[in-house]
Amino acid sequence: MIFKFLSYGLIIIPQAAIHFLFIPVLFLMQGYINMTRCQ
């Protein structure tokens, strides 16, 4: 049961980390596109 919980955590934690990293990158890319379009 503990092993099952650990393997479940190993699947969820990286996905959560990817989402938290991906959201700011999306905002930065959108801001960069807007800046280049305005010029």
mmCIF file as Biopython writes it, N, C-alpha, C and O atoms, coordinates in Angstrom:
data_model
#
loop_
_atom_site.group_PDB
_atom_site.id
_atom_site.type_symbol
_atom_site.label_atom_id
_atom_site.label_alt_id
_atom_site.label_comp_id
_atom_site.label_asym_id
_atom_site.label_entity_id
_atom_site.label_seq_id
_atom_site.pdbx_PDB_ins_code
_atom_site.Cartn_x
_atom_site.Cartn_y
_atom_site.Cartn_z
_atom_site.occupancy
_atom_site.B_iso_or_equiv
_atom_site.auth_seq_id
_atom_site.auth_asym_id
_atom_site.pdbx_PDB_model_num
ATOM 1   N N  . MET A ? 1  ? 0.833 -1.209 0.000   1.0 0.0 1  A 1 
ATOM 2   C CA . MET A ? 1  ? 0.000 0.000  0.000   1.0 0.0 1  A 1 
ATOM 3   C C  . MET A ? 1  ? 0.870 1.263  0.000   1.0 0.0 1  A 1 
ATOM 4   O O  . MET A ? 1  ? 0.587 2.216  -0.726  1.0 0.0 1  A 1 
ATOM 5   N N  . ILE A ? 2  ? 1.929 1.264  0.817   1.0 0.0 2  A 1 
ATOM 6   C CA . ILE A ? 2  ? 2.849 2.414  0.854   1.0 0.0 2  A 1 
ATOM 7   C C  . ILE A ? 2  ? 3.543 2.569  -0.504  1.0 0.0 2  A 1 
ATOM 8   O O  . ILE A ? 2  ? 3.702 3.681  -1.008  1.0 0.0 2  A 1 
ATOM 9   N N  . PHE A ? 3  ? 3.951 1.441  -1.081  1.0 0.0 3  A 1 
ATOM 10  C CA . PHE A ? 3  ? 4.621 1.470  -2.382  1.0 0.0 3  A 1 
ATOM 11  C C  . PHE A ? 3  ? 3.688 2.022  -3.464  1.0 0.0 3  A 1 
ATOM 12  O O  . PHE A ? 3  ? 4.109 2.788  -4.332  1.0 0.0 3  A 1 
ATOM 13  N N  . LYS A ? 4  ? 2.412 1.619  -3.395  1.0 0.0 4  A 1 
ATOM 14  C CA . LYS A ? 4  ? 1.415 2.105  -4.348  1.0 0.0 4  A 1 
ATOM 15  C C  . LYS A ? 4  ? 1.249 3.623  -4.221  1.0 0.0 4  A 1 
ATOM 16  O O  . LYS A ? 4  ? 1.146 4.332  -5.223  1.0 0.0 4  A 1 
ATOM 17  N N  . PHE A ? 5  ? 1.226 4.106  -2.988  1.0 0.0 5  A 1 
ATOM 18  C CA . PHE A ? 5  ? 1.099 5.545  -2.725  1.0 0.0 5  A 1 
ATOM 19  C C  . PHE A ? 5  ? 2.309 6.310  -3.261  1.0 0.0 5  A 1 
ATOM 20  O O  . PHE A ? 5  ? 2.161 7.392  -3.830  1.0 0.0 5  A 1 
ATOM 21  N N  . LEU A ? 6  ? 3.508 5.744  -3.077  1.0 0.0 6  A 1 
ATOM 22  C CA . LEU A ? 6  ? 4.739 6.384  -3.567  1.0 0.0 6  A 1 
ATOM 23  C C  . LEU A ? 6  ? 4.757 6.444  -5.090  1.0 0.0 6  A 1 
ATOM 24  O O  . LEU A ? 6  ? 5.108 7.471  -5.671  1.0 0.0 6  A 1 
ATOM 25  N N  . SER A ? 7  ? 4.379 5.343  -5.737  1.0 0.0 7  A 1 
ATOM 26  C CA . SER A ? 7  ? 4.359 5.318  -7.204  1.0 0.0 7  A 1 
ATOM 27  C C  . SER A ? 7  ? 3.311 6.297  -7.743  1.0 0.0 7  A 1 
ATOM 28  O O  . SER A ? 7  ? 3.505 6.910  -8.793  1.0 0.0 7  A 1 
ATOM 29  N N  . TYR A ? 8  ? 2.197 6.436  -7.012  1.0 0.0 8  A 1 
ATOM 30  C CA . TYR A ? 8  ? 1.152 7.390  -7.391  1.0 0.0 8  A 1 
ATOM 31  C C  . TYR A ? 8  ? 1.668 8.822  -7.261  1.0 0.0 8  A 1 
ATOM 32  O O  . TYR A ? 8  ? 1.393 9.669  -8.111  1.0 0.0 8  A 1 
ATOM 33  N N  . GLY A ? 9  ? 2.419 9.084  -6.191  1.0 0.0 9  A 1 
ATOM 34  C CA . GLY A ? 9  ? 3.031 10.397 -5.982  1.0 0.0 9  A 1 
ATOM 35  C C  . GLY A ? 9  ? 4.057 10.728 -7.057  1.0 0.0 9  A 1 
ATOM 36  O O  . GLY A ? 9  ? 4.166 11.876 -7.489  1.0 0.0 9  A 1 
ATOM 37  N N  . LEU A ? 10 ? 4.813 9.711  -7.490  1.0 0.0 10 A 1 
ATOM 38  C CA . LEU A ? 10 ? 5.826 9.920  -8.528  1.0 0.0 10 A 1 
ATOM 39  C C  . LEU A ? 10 ? 5.189 10.309 -9.861  1.0 0.0 10 A 1 
ATOM 40  O O  . LEU A ? 10 ? 5.824 10.966 -10.685 1.0 0.0 10 A 1 
ATOM 41  N N  . ILE A ? 11 ? 3.941 9.907  -10.072 1.0 0.0 11 A 1 
ATOM 42  C CA . ILE A ? 11 ? 3.232 10.277 -11.306 1.0 0.0 11 A 1 
ATOM 43  C C  . ILE A ? 11 ? 2.663 11.690 -11.186 1.0 0.0 11 A 1 
ATOM 44  O O  . ILE A ? 11 ? 2.776 12.484 -12.120 1.0 0.0 11 A 1 
ATOM 45  N N  . ILE A ? 12 ? 2.052 12.009 -10.042 1.0 0.0 12 A 1 
ATOM 46  C CA . ILE A ? 12 ? 1.372 13.303 -9.872  1.0 0.0 12 A 1 
ATOM 47  C C  . ILE A ? 12 ? 2.346 14.464 -9.696  1.0 0.0 12 A 1 
ATOM 48  O O  . ILE A ? 12 ? 2.166 15.511 -10.320 1.0 0.0 12 A 1 
ATOM 49  N N  . ILE A ? 13 ? 3.367 14.304 -8.866  1.0 0.0 13 A 1 
ATOM 50  C CA . ILE A ? 13 ? 4.281 15.410 -8.541  1.0 0.0 13 A 1 
ATOM 51  C C  . ILE A ? 13 ? 4.964 15.987 -9.786  1.0 0.0 13 A 1 
ATOM 52  O O  . ILE A ? 13 ? 4.960 17.207 -9.950  1.0 0.0 13 A 1 
ATOM 53  N N  . PRO A ? 14 ? 5.548 15.172 -10.667 1.0 0.0 14 A 1 
ATOM 54  C CA . PRO A ? 14 ? 6.154 15.755 -11.874 1.0 0.0 14 A 1 
ATOM 55  C C  . PRO A ? 14 ? 5.138 16.483 -12.761 1.0 0.0 14 A 1 
ATOM 56  O O  . PRO A ? 14 ? 5.455 17.523 -13.339 1.0 0.0 14 A 1 
ATOM 57  N N  . GLN A ? 15 ? 3.931 15.947 -12.871 1.0 0.0 15 A 1 
ATOM 58  C CA . GLN A ? 15 ? 2.893 16.611 -13.671 1.0 0.0 15 A 1 
ATOM 59  C C  . GLN A ? 15 ? 2.551 17.974 -13.089 1.0 0.0 15 A 1 
ATOM 60  O O  . GLN A ? 15 ? 2.407 18.947 -13.829 1.0 0.0 15 A 1 
ATOM 61  N N  . ALA A ? 16 ? 2.419 18.049 -11.764 1.0 0.0 16 A 1 
ATOM 62  C CA . ALA A ? 16 ? 2.127 19.319 -11.097 1.0 0.0 16 A 1 
ATOM 63  C C  . ALA A ? 16 ? 3.266 20.312 -11.316 1.0 0.0 16 A 1 
ATOM 64  O O  . ALA A ? 16 ? 3.026 21.491 -11.577 1.0 0.0 16 A 1 
ATOM 65  N N  . ALA A ? 17 ? 4.511 19.831 -11.209 1.0 0.0 17 A 1 
ATOM 66  C CA . ALA A ? 17 ? 5.681 20.684 -11.419 1.0 0.0 17 A 1 
ATOM 67  C C  . ALA A ? 17 ? 5.703 21.217 -12.853 1.0 0.0 17 A 1 
ATOM 68  O O  . ALA A ? 17 ? 6.008 22.389 -13.078 1.0 0.0 17 A 1 
ATOM 69  N N  . ILE A ? 18 ? 5.382 20.364 -13.815 1.0 0.0 18 A 1 
ATOM 70  C CA . ILE A ? 18 ? 5.352 20.772 -15.228 1.0 0.0 18 A 1 
ATOM 71  C C  . ILE A ? 18 ? 4.288 21.851 -15.439 1.0 0.0 18 A 1 
ATOM 72  O O  . ILE A ? 18 ? 4.528 22.835 -16.139 1.0 0.0 18 A 1 
ATOM 73  N N  . HIS A ? 19 ? 3.108 21.663 -14.832 1.0 0.0 19 A 1 
ATOM 74  C CA . HIS A ? 19 ? 2.043 22.661 -14.969 1.0 0.0 19 A 1 
ATOM 75  C C  . HIS A ? 19 ? 2.456 24.000 -14.359 1.0 0.0 19 A 1 
ATOM 76  O O  . HIS A ? 19 ? 2.226 25.052 -14.955 1.0 0.0 19 A 1 
ATOM 77  N N  . PHE A ? 20 ? 3.076 23.961 -13.155 1.0 0.0 20 A 1 
ATOM 78  C CA . PHE A ? 20 ? 3.497 25.203 -12.497 1.0 0.0 20 A 1 
ATOM 79  C C  . PHE A ? 20 ? 4.588 25.915 -13.288 1.0 0.0 20 A 1 
ATOM 80  O O  . PHE A ? 20 ? 4.652 27.144 -13.282 1.0 0.0 20 A 1 
ATOM 81  N N  . LEU A ? 21 ? 5.451 25.154 -13.972 1.0 0.0 21 A 1 
ATOM 82  C CA . LEU A ? 21 ? 6.495 25.767 -14.799 1.0 0.0 21 A 1 
ATOM 83  C C  . LEU A ? 21 ? 5.931 26.235 -16.142 1.0 0.0 21 A 1 
ATOM 84  O O  . LEU A ? 21 ? 6.376 27.244 -16.690 1.0 0.0 21 A 1 
ATOM 85  N N  . PHE A ? 22 ? 4.960 25.505 -16.663 1.0 0.0 22 A 1 
ATOM 86  C CA . PHE A ? 22 ? 4.422 25.774 -17.997 1.0 0.0 22 A 1 
ATOM 87  C C  . PHE A ? 22 ? 3.577 27.046 -18.029 1.0 0.0 22 A 1 
ATOM 88  O O  . PHE A ? 22 ? 3.622 27.788 -19.010 1.0 0.0 22 A 1 
ATOM 89  N N  . ILE A ? 23 ? 2.800 27.311 -16.959 1.0 0.0 23 A 1 
ATOM 90  C CA . ILE A ? 23 ? 1.918 28.489 -16.927 1.0 0.0 23 A 1 
ATOM 91  C C  . ILE A ? 23 ? 2.714 29.797 -17.037 1.0 0.0 23 A 1 
ATOM 92  O O  . ILE A ? 23 ? 2.367 30.622 -17.882 1.0 0.0 23 A 1 
ATOM 93  N N  . PRO A ? 24 ? 3.768 30.036 -16.226 1.0 0.0 24 A 1 
ATOM 94  C CA . PRO A ? 24 ? 4.550 31.273 -16.384 1.0 0.0 24 A 1 
ATOM 95  C C  . PRO A ? 24 ? 5.219 31.376 -17.753 1.0 0.0 24 A 1 
ATOM 96  O O  . PRO A ? 24 ? 5.325 32.469 -18.310 1.0 0.0 24 A 1 
ATOM 97  N N  . VAL A ? 25 ? 5.669 30.248 -18.296 1.0 0.0 25 A 1 
ATOM 98  C CA . VAL A ? 25 ? 6.295 30.243 -19.629 1.0 0.0 25 A 1 
ATOM 99  C C  . VAL A ? 25 ? 5.280 30.695 -20.679 1.0 0.0 25 A 1 
ATOM 100 O O  . VAL A ? 25 ? 5.618 31.461 -21.581 1.0 0.0 25 A 1 
ATOM 101 N N  . LEU A ? 26 ? 4.049 30.226 -20.563 1.0 0.0 26 A 1 
ATOM 102 C CA . LEU A ? 26 ? 2.986 30.642 -21.481 1.0 0.0 26 A 1 
ATOM 103 C C  . LEU A ? 26 ? 2.752 32.146 -21.412 1.0 0.0 26 A 1 
ATOM 104 O O  . LEU A ? 26 ? 2.634 32.808 -22.443 1.0 0.0 26 A 1 
ATOM 105 N N  . PHE A ? 27 ? 2.684 32.686 -20.193 1.0 0.0 27 A 1 
ATOM 106 C CA . PHE A ? 27 ? 2.486 34.133 -20.023 1.0 0.0 27 A 1 
ATOM 107 C C  . PHE A ? 27 ? 3.661 34.919 -20.601 1.0 0.0 27 A 1 
ATOM 108 O O  . PHE A ? 27 ? 3.459 35.942 -21.254 1.0 0.0 27 A 1 
ATOM 109 N N  . LEU A ? 28 ? 4.888 34.447 -20.366 1.0 0.0 28 A 1 
ATOM 110 C CA . LEU A ? 28 ? 6.080 35.120 -20.894 1.0 0.0 28 A 1 
ATOM 111 C C  . LEU A ? 28 ? 6.087 35.093 -22.418 1.0 0.0 28 A 1 
ATOM 112 O O  . LEU A ? 28 ? 6.400 36.100 -23.052 1.0 0.0 28 A 1 
ATOM 113 N N  . MET A ? 29 ? 5.744 33.950 -23.012 1.0 0.0 29 A 1 
ATOM 114 C CA . MET A ? 29 ? 5.697 33.839 -24.471 1.0 0.0 29 A 1 
ATOM 115 C C  . MET A ? 29 ? 4.642 34.774 -25.049 1.0 0.0 29 A 1 
ATOM 116 O O  . MET A ? 29 ? 4.877 35.428 -26.065 1.0 0.0 29 A 1 
ATOM 117 N N  . GLN A ? 30 ? 3.473 34.839 -24.398 1.0 0.0 30 A 1 
ATOM 118 C CA . GLN A ? 30 ? 2.390 35.714 -24.862 1.0 0.0 30 A 1 
ATOM 119 C C  . GLN A ? 30 ? 2.822 37.175 -24.801 1.0 0.0 30 A 1 
ATOM 120 O O  . GLN A ? 30 ? 2.559 37.941 -25.728 1.0 0.0 30 A 1 
ATOM 121 N N  . GLY A ? 31 ? 3.483 37.561 -23.714 1.0 0.0 31 A 1 
ATOM 122 C CA . GLY A ? 31 ? 3.990 38.919 -23.568 1.0 0.0 31 A 1 
ATOM 123 C C  . GLY A ? 31 ? 5.050 39.239 -24.614 1.0 0.0 31 A 1 
ATOM 124 O O  . GLY A ? 31 ? 5.079 40.343 -25.158 1.0 0.0 31 A 1 
ATOM 125 N N  . TYR A ? 32 ? 5.924 38.266 -24.895 1.0 0.0 32 A 1 
ATOM 126 C CA . TYR A ? 32 ? 6.977 38.450 -25.902 1.0 0.0 32 A 1 
ATOM 127 C C  . TYR A ? 32 ? 6.367 38.623 -27.293 1.0 0.0 32 A 1 
ATOM 128 O O  . TYR A ? 32 ? 6.819 39.464 -28.071 1.0 0.0 32 A 1 
ATOM 129 N N  . ILE A ? 33 ? 5.341 37.827 -27.608 1.0 0.0 33 A 1 
ATOM 130 C CA . ILE A ? 33 ? 4.655 37.929 -28.906 1.0 0.0 33 A 1 
ATOM 131 C C  . ILE A ? 33 ? 3.980 39.295 -29.041 1.0 0.0 33 A 1 
ATOM 132 O O  . ILE A ? 33 ? 4.043 39.915 -30.103 1.0 0.0 33 A 1 
ATOM 133 N N  . ASN A ? 34 ? 3.339 39.764 -27.975 1.0 0.0 34 A 1 
ATOM 134 C CA . ASN A ? 34 ? 2.681 41.079 -28.001 1.0 0.0 34 A 1 
ATOM 135 C C  . ASN A ? 34 ? 3.699 42.201 -28.200 1.0 0.0 34 A 1 
ATOM 136 O O  . ASN A ? 34 ? 3.440 43.147 -28.945 1.0 0.0 34 A 1 
ATOM 137 N N  . MET A ? 35 ? 4.853 42.102 -27.541 1.0 0.0 35 A 1 
ATOM 138 C CA . MET A ? 35 ? 5.910 43.112 -27.681 1.0 0.0 35 A 1 
ATOM 139 C C  . MET A ? 35 ? 6.433 43.164 -29.113 1.0 0.0 35 A 1 
ATOM 140 O O  . MET A ? 35 ? 6.600 44.246 -29.675 1.0 0.0 35 A 1 
ATOM 141 N N  . THR A ? 36 ? 6.691 42.000 -29.705 1.0 0.0 36 A 1 
ATOM 142 C CA . THR A ? 36 ? 7.241 41.952 -31.063 1.0 0.0 36 A 1 
ATOM 143 C C  . THR A ? 36 ? 6.195 42.405 -32.081 1.0 0.0 36 A 1 
ATOM 144 O O  . THR A ? 36 ? 6.550 42.959 -33.121 1.0 0.0 36 A 1 
ATOM 145 N N  . ARG A ? 37 ? 4.925 42.178 -31.800 1.0 0.0 37 A 1 
ATOM 146 C CA . ARG A ? 37 ? 3.863 42.586 -32.720 1.0 0.0 37 A 1 
ATOM 147 C C  . ARG A ? 37 ? 3.666 44.102 -32.692 1.0 0.0 37 A 1 
ATOM 148 O O  . ARG A ? 37 ? 3.367 44.709 -33.721 1.0 0.0 37 A 1 
ATOM 149 N N  . CYS A ? 38 ? 3.832 44.714 -31.519 1.0 0.0 38 A 1 
ATOM 150 C CA . CYS A ? 38 ? 3.646 46.163 -31.389 1.0 0.0 38 A 1 
ATOM 151 C C  . CYS A ? 38 ? 4.745 46.937 -32.115 1.0 0.0 38 A 1 
ATOM 152 O O  . CYS A ? 38 ? 4.487 48.023 -32.633 1.0 0.0 38 A 1 
ATOM 153 N N  . GLN A ? 39 ? 5.947 46.407 -32.161 1.0 0.0 39 A 1 
ATOM 154 C CA . GLN A ? 39 ? 7.075 47.125 -32.776 1.0 0.0 39 A 1 
ATOM 155 C C  . GLN A ? 39 ? 7.040 47.121 -34.295 1.0 0.0 39 A 1 
ATOM 156 O O  . GLN A ? 39 ? 7.927 47.687 -34.934 1.0 0.0 39 A 1 
#
